[in-house]
Amino acid sequence: MVGGAIGALIVSFIQTGVVGAGLSGFYVQFFNGLIIILSLIGHRWNQARYR
């Protein structure tokens, strides 16, 4: 539950930063997708370590 809350905060901070930097909505979606892909790669890498 704590991890989900931290993830939501990170995504909202990145969205605020991208919009505050004056970039378009495409970049918000791009960075959200990048976060999801990196978290999946990190989870996969971390899961293999515990086996």
C-alpha positions in Angstrom: 0.0 0.0 0.0 2.8 2.4 0.8 4.5 1.6 -2.5 1.4 2.4 -4.4 1.1 5.8 -2.6 4.8 6.6 -3.3 4.3 5.6 -7.0 1.3 7.9 -7.3 3.3 10.8 -5.7 6.2 10.3 -8.1 3.9 10.3 -11.1 2.1 13.4 -10.0 5.4 15.2 -9.3 6.7 14.3 -12.8 3.4 15.5 -14.4 3.6 18.8 -12.5 7.2 19.2 -13.5 6.6 18.5 -17.1 3.7 20.9 -17.3 5.6 23.5 -15.2 8.4 23.3 -17.7 6.0 24.3 -20.5 6.1 21.0 -22.4 3.1 19.5 -24.1 0.9 16.7 -23.0 2.8 14.2 -25.2 5.7 14.5 -22.8 3.6 13.8 -19.8 2.4 10.5 -21.4 6.0 9.7 -22.6 7.4 10.1 -19.1 4.5 8.1 -17.5 5.2 5.3 -20.0 8.9 5.5 -19.3 8.3 5.2 -15.5 6.1 2.1 -16.1 8.6 0.4 -18.3 11.5 1.1 -15.9 9.5 -0.1 -12.9 8.7 -3.4 -14.8 12.3 -3.9 -15.7 13.4 -3.1 -12.1 10.8 -5.5 -10.8 12.0 -8.3 -13.2 15.6 -7.7 -12.3 14.9 -7.7 -8.5 12.7 -10.8 -8.7 15.4 -12.8 -10.3 17.8 -11.9 -7.5 15.6 -13.5 -4.8 15.1 -16.9 -6.5 
